[in-house]
């Protein structure tokens, strides 16, 4: 089976999903990207990439590629005798040629957001666009994979054929993301540690966490806030936190260093305005950490039954109150972390998810071959 996965390159949850997914699929796979200045084939970390150059990025979600990019992709897929194409939102302009021609079996996994905490006008505009886009894609693909099960009834209500919808969740590498010793233990000795990690973008709402940290310090003496990641808001957040020596902004770090930060943390906070099915949330849970999250995407389901804590008011006072409670209650924090780890081990291993996805490929390929006959 020859497979093409289309995603971002080293950016966002869609990229993480694809890289982890293909590790468990022992087939001939090319990963096609469209969000960098790179061009052509590249081998990296055991994966084969083919890069289509980027002209313009819109909100790190939609990517404009050079005219004629679809023809390059079509020629590539035919040359490689690709059996199935699996693309992962965010979206690239060259995908529209693929959707229009429908020359290859097509699957899309939805990594975009339905629920975003915006003002009423912006939320309406966003939801209207997403609805139209999903309807168009639904008519031109063979399956839509939802990483958040709650999306299925929404898409049905929008008119997407229910037979095309399938739920396969995101996963987490529970061997890599696990509790254990950290090389940063001496660095943060005698301090409580609050962690955020992920993209620094308007959607992630990290400025709210920075403002809440001032309130936390009033009640918890020796405490630090570590913000791991980079993005459009990095400079703004750096300036915002410049006067506080207890706020550390690391920028980009390796996976190894990220795990070391997780293992030395006491609580992880994700105050996002919108998510689908957050990888970072599950990675923190896999490290046996208590997680505080906005009630967005599938957070309520993932963190339910004592596996984490949800924000309701989205205020700096609320974040501070919950953080202070967790930092002062080691027994409670430990119990939440243990529940979290057990849950992701049982429901979100990449071995299970890769197998389900590979089985779906076989079904769709067989369906298409029967239609051609």
N, C-alpha and C positions, 0 to 999 in steps of 0.2 A: 504494500500500500504506500503510495507516494502522497505526501500531505504538505499543504502550504498553510502556515499560520501567519496571519497579518495582524500586527500590533505596533505599539510604540517601541522605541529603543531606549532601554534604561530609564524609563519614566513612567511612574504611576502603577496602579494595581493591575492593569491589563498586561503590562510587561511581566510583572512578577508571576501572574497567573500562567502565562504562556511558558516561561522558562521552567517553572516547576512542573507544569503539565507534560511537556515533551520529555522530561527525564524518565517518565514512566511509560512512554509509548515507544516501543522498539521498532520504529519504522523509519523510512527515508523522509526526513522533514526539512523544509527550508522555512526560515522565519523572515517574512518580508516586513520592512519598516518604512515609515514615511515621515518621520518627525526630526530628522537630523540633516546635516549638510553632507553626510557620507553618500557614496554612490557605488553601486555594484556589489559584487560578492565579497564577503569577509567571513573568516572562521574565527570564532572566539569562544573560549570556555567549553569547547566540545560541540558547539552549535554552529550551523551554517546559516548565515544571514545574507539577505539581498536588500540593499538600501536604495530607496527612491528618494532623491533630494527634496528637502523642504523649502518652499518659497516663503510661506507665512504661517504663523501659528495664531489661532484665535482662542484665547482663554485656555490654552493647553488642552483643548478638547477636540477642536476641528483643525485639520492641517491641510493647507493648500499646497499642492504639488505641481510641477511643471506640466504644461500642455503636452499631451502625447504619452503621459506616464502609464495610462491604462494599456496602451498598445505594447509597451515594454513588458508590463506584467503578463499580458496575455501570451506574448511570445515566450516568456520565461516558463510559464505554466505548461505550455504545449511542449516545449523543449524537454522539460523534466517529466512529462507524461503524468502530471499531477492528477490524482483520483478525486481529491476533495479539497475545498478551500474553506478554512475556518477563520473568520475575521472577528476581531475583538474591538468593540468601541473603546476609546475614541475613534473618530472616523477620518478617512483620508479622501481627497477629491477623486483619486483614481478608482475608488470603489464603485462610483456611480456607473462607470462603464461596465464593470463586472455585473452589477445588479441589472442593468439594462439588457445586456446580451445573454446572461444566464447560460453560459457555455459550460460551466463546471458546477458540480454539486456544491451548494453553498450553505454554510452554517454561520450564524452570528451569535456570539456571547455578549450579553448586555452588561457592560461595566459602567454605564452612565447612570445618572441620578434621576429619580422621579420626585423625591421630596427634598426641597431646598428651602432653608429658612431665609426668605427674602421678603421685601415689601410686597404688598398685594399685586401691584402692577407688574413688577419684575417677575414674580412667581407665575402669574397668569401667562405672560409672554413666553417664559421658559417652558411651562407645561404644554402650551399650545404647540410650540415648535417640536418638542419631544414626541408628542402624540402624532403629529403629521409624519415625522421622520420614521417612527416605529411602524405606522401603517404602511408606508411605502416599502420599507425593508421587508415587512411581513409578507407582502405580496410577491416578493422576488427571491426569497430564500427558501430552503427546504426545512430548516429548523431554526428556532430562536432558543438558545440556552439561557436560562435565567439563573444567576448565582444567588438571587434573593427570591425565595418561593412566593413572597407576597406580590411580586410583579406579575405573576401568571393571571390572577383574576382581573388585574388592571388592564393588561393587554387584551384579554378576552373581551372586556367591556368596551375597549377601543375598536373592536372589530377584527382583531388578529385571529386567524384560524386556530382554534384550540388544539388541533392535531399537530400543529407545528411547534407547540410550546413544551419545553421540558426543563425540569429543575435539576441542575448539577451544581452544588455549592462550590465556593472557594475552599482552598485547603491551606494547611500550614505544615511546615517541616518541623515536626515535634522532636526530631533528633537535634537539629540545629538550635531551634528556639526551645530552650529547656532551662530549668534552674540549675545552679552550680556556682563554682568559684568565679570571681571576676578580677581581672588585672587592675581594676579601678578601686578596689576596696580600700587601699591606703589613701588614695586621693580624696575620698569622701568620708574618711573615718570620722566618727562622732557627729555626722550630719545625717538628717533625714533627707531623702532625695525624691523629688517629684520629676517625672519624665514626660515629655511629649516627643514623638518621633513621626516623621512623615513629611509630605510636601508642605512648604510654607506659602500658602495661597489664601486668597480671600475666603474661599470655601471652608478652609480649616479653622478659621476663627481663633488663631493662636493669641492675638492681641488681648482677647478676653481672659485667657489664662495668665498672661503677664500682669494684667491689672489685678487679678485676684491674688497673685502672689504677695503683693504688699499687705493684704489683709491676713494672709496665712502667716507671714513673718511676725506679725504682732502677737500671735498666739503660740507659735512654735519657734523657739529660739534659734537653734542651729538647723537650718533647712536650706536646701539649694534647689533651684529649678534648672534642669538641663533640657535644652531644645535642640533636637537632632534633626537635621535636614536642611534642604535649600529650596529655593523657589522665588517666585515674583516678589513675595513680601519679606524676603530676608533682610534687605537694607532697612526697611521701615521698622521691623521688629528689633533689629540690632540697635537702631537709634532710640527706640522706645525703652529699651532695657539697659542702655549704656551707663546709667548712673547707679545701677545695682550690681555690685560685685558678686552677689549670690545667684545671678542669672547667667548661665553659661550657654552660649550658642556655638555649637560645634561645626556647623556647616555639614557637608557630605561626609559620611564615615563608611567604612567597610562593613560588611555583614558581621564580621568577627567583632569589630568594635561595638556595633549596635548591640549584639548579644551581651557583651561585657557591661554596657550601660544598663541594659535591662536587668541583668543579674544583681546589680548593686542598688537598684531602685526600690523604693517603698510603695509607690503608687504611680499609675500612668493615667494621664488625662487626655481625652480627645473631645474638645468642645466644638466639633465640626458643625457647620450649617447644613451639610448634606452629605450622605454616603449611600452606597448601594449595599455592598457586603464587604466590610473593611478587613483588609489583610492585617493591618497594624493592630487592630483590636485583638484578633486571634493570636498573633505573634506574642503580644503581651500576656494573654491568658495562658499560652503554652509555657511561659516562664514562671507560672504560678503567682502572677501579680494581680492585685486588685485593680480593676479598671473602672474609671469614671468616664462615661460617654454621654454625648447628646443622644436623645431618643430619635435617631434617624436611621434610615436603611433597615437592616435586620438586627440592630443593636438590642432591641427589646427581647427578641427571641434568643439571641446568643447569650445575653447577660442575665436572662431570667433565672428564677429559682436559686437565688443566692450566688450567682456566678459573677456578679458585678453590680455597678450602681449607675442609674440613669439620671441625667439632669432633667428638670421639669421647667424651671424658670429661665434658664440660660442667662444668669447674672453672675457677676464676679463674686457676689456675696454667697450665692449658692455653691459655687465651686469651692470657695474657701471653707465654708462650713463642712462640706463632705470630706475634703482633704484633711482638715484638722481632726475630724472624727476618726478617720482611718489611721492617720499618723499617731494618734493617741491610743489606738486600740489594736495592739499587735495580734491578739487572739482572733479578732474579727477579720483582720486583713489576711491572716494565714488561712482561715477557713474559706474565704472567698477565693483565694488563689488556688487552693486545692480543688475546689469545685470546678473552677475554670479549666484547669489542666485536664482533669478527667473528661470533661465535655469535649474539648477539641481532639483529644486522643481518640475518642469513640466515634466522632462524627465527621472529622475534617482531615483525615490523612490523605496525602497526595496519591498514595497507591490506589485507594478506592476511587478517587476522582479521575485519575488517568484511565483506569479500567472502564469506568462508565462512559467516558468521552470516546475512547477507542471503539467500544461497542456501538456507540451512536454512529460513528463514521461508517462502520460496516453496514449498518441498517440503511443509512441514506444512500450509500453507493449502490447497494443492491436494489433499492427502490428505483433509482435513476436508470440503472441498467435494464430493468424490466420495462420501464416506460419507453426506452429507446427501441426495444424489441417490438 
